[in-house]
Amino acid sequence: MVKSPRFSFSKVMLVLGLLFLYLPMVVLIVYSFNASRLVSVWAGFSTHWYGELFRDQQILSAVWMSLKIAFYSASMAVCLGTLCAFVMTRFKRLRGRTLLSSMISAPLVMPEVITGLSLLLLFVQMAQTIGWPADRGMATIWIAHTTFCSAYVAVVVSARLREVDRTVEEAAMDLGCTPLKTFFVITLPVIAPALVSGWLLAFTLSLDDLVIASFVSGPGATTLPMVVFSSVRLGVSPKINALATLIILTVSLIAFIAWYLMRRGEEKRKRS
Amino acid sequence: MENGNSTPAKAEVLLSIQGLSKRFDDTLAVDNVSLDIHKGEIFALLGGSGSGKSTLLRMLAGFEAPNAGRVLLDGEDVTAMPPYLRPTNMMFQSYALFPHMTVEQNIAMGLKQDKLPKNEIRNRVEAMLTLVKMESFAKRKPQQLSGGQQQRVALARSLAKQPKLLLLDEPMGALDKKLRTEMQLELVEILEQVGATCLMVTHDQEEAMTMASRIAIMAQGRIAQVGSPVDIYESPNSRMTAEFIGSVNIFEASIREDESDSITLESAALDAPVFIDRGVSTPAESTATLVALRPEKVYLSSEKPAGDTNWSRGTVDNIAYLGDISCYYVKLASGQRVQATMANVERRGERPTWGDTVYVSWEASSPILLWN
């Protein structure tokens, strides 16, 4: 093998690329341990802002609110998205199937501003005509997030459903399972990995969303991205840095666990 | 169509298919098929791809709804019955084992749907595992089994409910050749042991002839001929069936003398007339016919055969040595090639070789007349 030079072009590009991706996060993490109130001036190591963060009721309740909304939206989106995916892949002769599938994937490319604005208008109209929702808050954010998360879930699940061997379902029916039972006993376990990844995707999207939530939320409900965004406009507080550091830590931990579980499953499969 | 002379006359009809048709968009996949399957027999539907045999099987399982016709199972009309209520079970070509369940759970699946008591289910699953010799694999998942083992599980699963009729879709399709011949005989043994009535679909004529007591040949959605393997091979009713099963030499001929106990024909392709020592009912309107001769019934000799019928002269055009038999292609003076097979009973005997002048001949009982 030819010994590669110490600074080859590809090595340099790799380092530059990684720096580009991760340097901002490193800066953020470092400054979360800054003793100074000013974000850009280093004044020694301190965990002061982490303590501040945990005393800030507004941020903590926003975190809790975001998690709740993400959980409900993801669960709802998985139910609706799976139904959509099932119709799209299984009812080949349904009239208007192409229309349905293109309408389901439309929210994926729709600008968030438009989705948010249209949902806001809808909720206002509904409040005027049928009296619900009386005020916007968690429920309206939940509905709004469910609509666009369902689209993502539908795409993920239908990709998996298309690969499912139909004869396995036929075999279950042949052995006496009704179509409904076949769905729960055979189809659902087979597509379970897609449901889990769809749920996780929807959860992340909901947790991350600022634009749509800003449009459809009311005074009662503030999600984490909304709190972060509004506080940043008043000047970045090191508290936010601390919060961001914790989020990065959590996400990396989850990613690591997922990777570890996947690798273990792979090894198990190879051994058998 | 009437060719069931070797089946027992008083066999009880289990499945009766009456004028079944299925249309997909513009193509008629199954065209007015009528068939009777007898209790306890293994019946094979033999046909090429696109012959409609799989569609017919799927209609019997209830996965496709026919456009016309009826299916009677044990006297009961099951035409509109959904698959989960039908007393039939199917073994799929891909086996269709449930990937997230163990072998045991796969076999128990059908029994659980019948709400049988737990210990009854356990006993039956064990009996099935013993039947297919898979006792030691009960806790394995399907992907941990080889193709042959998966097939055994699929068979056990489809037999566990003791179906009135077992449907097999290309049962050996996913196995390699050597395993296939082993499993064919074992499958027949198992089916006879449990006394199942079985309808199988296959494109492999060897498989159909090994396993089935009766065969139906399907082409273009229609049944071309029904009969025992011997009927189908020795008395094909059309050029299509004759050519579909095994190899055959076909000569155009015309009738010269038609007696009650024999018939003499003349063919431009052959040097001598064809004499058949049995009476053949011939259609009155035409004397043109086809003479079919199976290659193993054609003899080769270097001297001119005695008698002035049933021979022709030619030169050896090609020889295929297959070990157990040799296949000779003899070119006649008329240009037509005749295929003749010879069993290699001697290790290195004197044999005609390329370019030799030889005579082909056959017994007066061998030729078959075909009208289309």
Interface residues (C-beta under 8 A of the other chain):
Chain A: D165 T167 V168 E170 A171 A172 M173 D174 L175 G176 C177 T178 P179 K181 I186 P189 V190 S272
Chain B: A61 G62 F63 P82 P83 Y84 L85 R86 T88 N89 M90 F92 Q93 S94 A96 L97 F98 P99 H100 M109 G110 Q113 D114 K141 Q143 Q144 R157 S158 K161
